[in-house]
């Protein structure tokens, strides 16, 4: 839906891109409806229970399917090599932030990949999730503990 909203802006994309994204949105809504994830009654869309939503650990497992850190010979890359590969993503975030747009602004080019600071940040986060999956790092537990400590320190 956000893609369609952004493509409506002047100069953000072609009419064909907008039409294709609307069609894709329709397919996604239909798929959610068929799976029982949403119900549509009297012009109201209700989303399924919160338990059906993807948590961080689930998202890491999903990202791990698509972000592999293997060398050309099929061996796993060293952890330090995988982390070092994130440096380019940090650089892309800096470059996008210097483009003159607000850091929350994202846009699309011909490949329908979100660009801008949010796009570069999501590339980095997905790569980090892939690393967590590859090296079996339970980041959700540690993030929860860190969050609780920060919250406790903030309230004191």
C-alpha positions as CSV (number, residue, x, y, z in Angstrom):
1,X,0.0,0.0,0.0
2,X,2.9,2.3,0.8
3,X,4.4,1.7,-2.7
4,X,1.1,2.7,-4.3
5,X,0.9,5.8,-2.2
6,X,4.4,6.8,-3.0
7,X,3.9,6.1,-6.8
8,X,1.0,8.6,-6.8
9,X,3.4,11.4,-6.1
10,X,4.5,13.4,-9.2
11,X,7.6,12.0,-10.8
12,X,7.7,9.0,-8.5
13,X,7.0,6.4,-11.2
14,X,5.1,5.5,-14.3
15,X,1.4,4.8,-14.6
16,X,2.3,1.2,-15.5
17,X,4.3,0.8,-12.2
18,X,1.4,2.2,-10.3
19,X,-1.0,-0.1,-12.0
20,X,1.3,-3.1,-11.4
21,X,1.6,-2.3,-7.7
22,X,-2.2,-1.9,-7.4
23,X,-2.6,-5.3,-9.0
24,X,0.0,-6.8,-6.6
25,X,-1.8,-5.2,-3.6
26,X,-5.0,-6.8,-4.7
27,X,-3.4,-10.2,-5.0
28,X,-1.9,-9.8,-1.5
29,X,-5.3,-8.8,0.0
30,X,-7.0,-11.7,-1.7
31,X,-4.3,-14.1,-0.4
32,X,-4.7,-12.8,3.1
33,X,-8.5,-13.1,2.8
34,X,-8.3,-16.7,1.5
35,X,-5.9,-17.7,4.4
36,X,-8.3,-16.2,6.9
37,X,-5.8,-13.5,8.0
38,X,-8.3,-10.7,7.3
39,X,-12.0,-10.5,7.1
40,X,-13.9,-8.0,5.1
41,X,-17.4,-7.0,6.2
42,X,-19.4,-3.8,5.7
43,X,-16.4,-2.0,4.3
44,X,-14.3,-2.8,7.4
45,X,-11.1,-4.8,7.1
46,X,-10.2,-6.7,10.3
47,X,-6.7,-8.0,10.8
48,X,-6.1,-11.5,12.3
49,X,-5.0,-11.9,15.9
50,X,-1.6,-10.5,17.0
51,X,-0.4,-14.1,17.5
52,X,-0.4,-14.5,13.7
53,X,2.0,-11.6,13.2
54,X,5.6,-12.3,12.6
55,X,7.9,-11.8,15.6
56,X,11.6,-10.9,15.4
57,X,12.7,-14.6,15.6
58,X,10.2,-15.6,12.9
59,X,11.4,-12.7,10.7
60,X,15.0,-13.8,11.2
61,X,14.1,-17.4,10.1
62,X,12.4,-16.0,7.0
63,X,15.3,-13.6,6.2
64,X,17.8,-16.5,6.7
65,X,16.2,-18.3,3.8
66,X,17.2,-15.6,1.4
67,X,20.4,-14.1,2.8
68,X,23.2,-16.6,2.7
69,X,26.8,-15.9,3.7
70,X,28.6,-18.7,1.9
71,X,31.9,-18.4,0.0
72,X,32.1,-19.5,-3.7
73,X,33.3,-22.9,-2.6
74,X,30.1,-23.4,-0.5
75,X,31.7,-22.9,2.9
76,X,30.2,-20.5,5.4
77,X,31.9,-17.1,5.5
78,X,33.6,-16.2,8.8
79,X,31.5,-14.2,11.1
80,X,33.9,-11.2,10.9
81,X,33.5,-11.3,7.0
82,X,29.8,-11.4,7.3
83,X,29.8,-8.4,9.6
84,X,32.3,-6.5,7.5
85,X,29.9,-6.9,4.5
86,X,27.5,-4.6,6.4
87,X,29.9,-1.7,6.1
88,X,28.7,-1.0,2.5
89,X,25.1,-0.8,3.8
90,X,26.2,1.8,6.4
91,X,27.8,3.8,3.6
92,X,24.6,3.6,1.5
93,X,22.6,5.0,4.5
94,X,25.0,7.9,4.7
95,X,24.9,8.5,0.9
96,X,21.0,8.4,0.9
97,X,20.9,10.8,3.9
98,X,23.0,13.3,1.9
99,X,20.6,13.2,-1.1
100,X,18.6,16.2,0.2
101,X,15.4,14.3,1.1
102,X,14.0,13.9,4.5
103,X,15.4,10.7,6.1
104,X,11.9,9.2,6.3
105,X,11.3,9.6,2.6
106,X,11.6,6.6,0.4
107,X,11.1,6.3,-3.4
108,X,11.2,3.6,-6.1
109,X,13.1,3.2,-9.3
110,X,12.4,0.7,-12.1
111,X,13.2,-2.4,-10.0
112,X,10.4,-1.6,-7.4
113,X,13.0,-1.8,-4.6
114,X,12.5,0.9,-1.9
115,X,15.3,3.5,-2.0
116,X,16.3,6.3,0.3
117,X,17.3,6.0,4.0
118,X,14.5,3.6,4.9
119,X,15.4,1.3,2.0
120,X,19.1,1.3,2.9
121,X,18.3,0.8,6.6
122,X,16.0,-2.2,5.8
123,X,18.8,-3.7,3.6
124,X,21.1,-3.5,6.6
125,X,18.6,-4.9,9.0
126,X,17.7,-7.8,6.7
127,X,21.4,-8.6,6.3
128,X,21.9,-8.5,10.1
129,X,18.9,-10.8,10.5
130,X,20.4,-13.2,7.9
131,X,23.7,-13.2,9.9
132,X,21.8,-13.9,13.1
133,X,20.1,-16.9,11.4
134,X,23.3,-18.2,9.8
135,X,25.2,-18.1,13.2
136,X,22.3,-19.0,15.4
137,X,22.3,-15.8,17.4
138,X,19.1,-15.4,19.5
139,X,19.0,-11.6,19.0
140,X,15.3,-11.4,20.1
141,X,16.1,-12.5,23.6
142,X,19.1,-10.2,24.0
143,X,17.1,-7.3,22.4
144,X,14.3,-7.8,24.9
145,X,16.8,-7.9,27.8
146,X,18.5,-4.7,26.6
147,X,15.2,-3.0,26.1
148,X,14.1,-3.8,29.6
149,X,17.4,-2.5,31.0
150,X,17.2,0.7,29.0
151,X,13.6,1.2,30.1
152,X,14.5,0.5,33.8
153,X,17.4,3.0,33.6
154,X,15.2,5.6,31.9
155,X,12.5,5.4,34.5
156,X,15.0,5.6,37.4
